[in-house]
Amino acid sequence: MRHVLAFALLLVSTAAAATRLVDLPPLHHPVNIKPVESMQLPESFILNHRGEIVCETCHGIEDIEDIPFAEVDKHVAEFLREGPYAKTTVFCYRCHEEKDYRRKNIHDLLDAQGKYDEKACEYCHQKALDPDQAYTREQLKLRLPAETLCPGCHLRTPHLNAFNHLVKPDKKMRRRMLASERKLGIVLPLDQQGRIMCVTCHSSHERGLIAESKPAGKQVVGDLKEGVVYEDHPWDSVYRADKQARLEELSGKAAPVTLYYRRLRSEVLLRLSAKDGALCLACHEFER
């Protein structure tokens, strides 16, 4: 009888352990798995006796698996082993190879031989097109309307003053834009409602894919892998002082925002240079 009771208690305790689930966030790293043989973990990242990843592998808080998730102090240095880290990804790359997780730049279309990958074209187009041919807007077969395609990957406001540009130009500005297209041999396309959109100013294709003799192929010279690079400028303190009062008024109780004035050192995927003001002057006329 004593053995039967002991066996029954064992079953109850086993069932209770099996049903004790920890409510972890959706992107939490999986546990109770073995790292692949090619992965080299830091010495302090301990595994269990079966060589599996467990809570203590990543976290330095003692008995963290017994602490309710909502009560875990995520701000202590050892929340992530040998922390703190400026970004969580810095911690992830202590085991994982950063290059394997870099987001693909779909604008990087040409290989070392100058050939383009048709599969890359199909991120935006329903099928790859011939860059040597001319197409109407309908023939481009975009997966989404041009004005909504870019925000599928990019923020709708990726830079200062982006949002207030997404409007329909008045008649005077439209005449100036058409004159710039003719004079400079470029294209400044508008959306189906006649509004400015991302590709009015930006080229979506790597320089050289479309011949520079064509309006759609003209753009600034830049290093696509380096991207847009800014550099500090002495005007920064004046710029911040000018904006500070307005920012404080707008922010209210929200976290304070700090803006920095920096100059463009290199640019890419622009139909005209913003660095020298040519892009702005294609649409705007400023008093001298």
N, C-alpha and C positions, 0 to 999 in steps of 0.2 A: 504493500500500500504506500509505504514511504517513497519507493522508487517511482510509482505511478504519479504521485503528487509532485515530486521533483521534476518529472518529465513534463507535467502539465504547466508548471511554473516556467520552465524553460521555453515552452512554446509561446506562452503569453509574453514573456520578455522579448523573445525574438520577433514576434509580431509587432510589439510596440516599437522596437528599434527600426523595423522595416517601414512603419508608417510615419516615423518622425522625419518629416521632410523639411529642409531648410529653404525658406523663401528667398531665392537669390534673384538678382536682376537679370533681364533677358540676355545681356551681353557678358555675363560672368563667364570666366574661363572654366571649361569642363574639368571635373576632378575624377579621381580613380581611373585614370588612363596613364599608359606609359608613354613618355616622350619618345619620338622616333630616334633611332640609333645615331643619326647624323647630327642631332641637336646637342650642343654642349651647354649644359647648365652651369652657372656660377657655383662654386663650392658651397656657399651658404644656402643655396636653394635646395633644401632637403626633400627627399622622396620617402614614401613609407617603406615597410619591409618587403613589399612586392615590387618596389621600384616604380611606384605610381605617383602622379601629381596629386597632392592633397592641399588642404587649406594652408598648412605650414610651409608649403613650398614657396608661396608668394608672399604670405603675410608673416610678420614678425611678432604679432600680438599673441601672447600665450593663451592657449585654449580658445582660440577665436571661434572654433566650430561650435562651442557651447554657449556663445554669447548671441542673444537675439540680434538679427541683422540690423534692426533699427537702432540698436544700442551700441553698435561698434563705432568707436571713435576713429573716423577716417582721416583725421587731421594730424595724428601723431606721426612722427617720422618713420617709425617701423611698421606703419600700416602696410606699406609695401616695403619689402626687405631692402635694407641699405638705403632707404629714402631719406628725405623727401625727394621727389622728382618734379621738374618743371612741367613736364607733360607725362600723362600716363603711358603714351607710346614709347617714351624713352625707357621706361621700365620693361615694356613688352619686348623691345629690341635687345634686351640682355639675353634673351633665349632665341628669339626669332630674327631672321635676316631682314633688315629694313628694305633692301632692294626687292624682296619678294612681295612686299605689301604696298609699294608705291602705286598711286593711282595712274592709270594710263593717260597720257596726254593725247587725246584723239585728234588734236590739230597737228601732231607730229606725224605727217603722212608719208614723207619721202625717206627711203633708205639711203645707204652710202652711195649706191649707184644711181640715185635720182629716180628710182621707180617707186610708185605708190602702192600701198596695200589696199586692195579693193574692199576687204573686210572692214577696214577702218572707216571707209566712206559710208558704210551702212549703219553707222551710229546715227547719222543725221538723214541720210537718203535711203529710200526704200531699196534702191540698187545703185551700184557704182556707176558713175557717169564718166564720159571721156572728157578730160580737161581741155582737149584741143578743139572740142566742138562748142558751138554757141547754143544756149537753151533759153526758152522763155521761162518765166517763173513757174508756170504750171508744169513744165517738162522737168523741173528739178526733182519732183516727186519727194518732197521733204516729208519726214514722218510726222511732223507737227507744223503748224503755221510758223513762219520764220520768227515772228515776234514772241512766240512762246517756246521755241526750241532751245534757245540759250539758257533760260532759267531752269531748264531741266537738269543742268549740271552746275551752273553758276548761280550765285546770289542775284536777286533782281536788282540790288543796289551794291554792286561790287566795289564801287569807288565813290568818292564825294561828288555830289551833283549828278549822279547817274539817273536817279528817279525823275528829277524835274526836267530831264531832257526828253522823256518819253511822251512827247506831245506832238500835236500837228503844227508844223511851222506855218506862220502867216504868209500871205501872198508875197510880201517883200522878201522874206527869208527864202521862200521857195524859189523865187527868181534868182536870188544870189546863189543858191545851191546848184541850180541848173547851169548857171554861168560858170561856176567852179568846175562842174563836170566837163563842160566843153573845153574850158581853158586848160585844165590840168590832166585831162584824159583819164578821169577816175569815174567811179560810180558811187552814189550816195543813196542807196535804196531805202524806200519807206515801206511800212507795212501795208496791209490791205485796206486799212482805213486812212492811209496817208500820213501816219504818225512816224516819228523818228523811233528807231529800235536799235538794238545792240549792233547789228551788222551795218547800220548806217555809217558808223565810225570805224568799226572793227572788221577786219577780214577774218573769215572762219577757216581759211585754208593756209597752209604753210607757204611761205614765199617760194616761188619757183614751180609750184604745182600747176598754176595757170600762168600762161605766158605774160610777161610784163607789158607786152605790146597791147594786151587787152585791158580795158578799164577794170574788170574784176580782178586782174592779176597784179595791179599796181599797189604796193604797200611799202612801209618803211623797212629798212634793212635792220635786222635784229637777230639775236641768238635765241631760238625757240626753247632750247634747254635751259638757258640762263633765265629767261623770262624778263619781266619788268623789274628794273633795279632802280632804287632811289638812293640819294645821298644827302647827308645833312647839309644845312644851309644857314648862314648867319641870320637870315631873315626870320628864323623860327621863333625867337623870343617875341618879336614884334607881332607876328601872326597870332601866337597864342594869347598875348595880351589883348589883342583886338577882339578875339572870339570869346574870351573867358566869361565876361558878363552875360552875354547872350546864351552861352551854354549852361551856365548856372540857372538862368531863368527858365530855360527849356527843360532841364533835367528834374527840377523840383526835388522830390524825395528819392528819385532814382540814383543809382550809382553815378558818380561824377565821370565825365568823359573828357579825355585829353586829346587834343588834336596836335599834330606835328606838321610843320612846314618843311618839306624836303623837295629837292629838285630831281627830275628824271635824269638818270644817267644813261639808261638804255631802255628801249621800248621795242615792242614786237606786236605783230598782228593788228597794225593800225593802217588805215588807208592813206593817211598823211601823218606827218610828225606832229605830235602834241608838244614835244619838247621846245620847238621853235615857234609854236603858235599857228602853224599852217593849217592844222586840222580845225581849230576854232574859226579861223578866218574863212574857211570854205563855206560857213553858214552865217557867221556873225560879222557885223561891221561895227568897229569901235571908233569912238571919237578920238581924235589925235590932239 
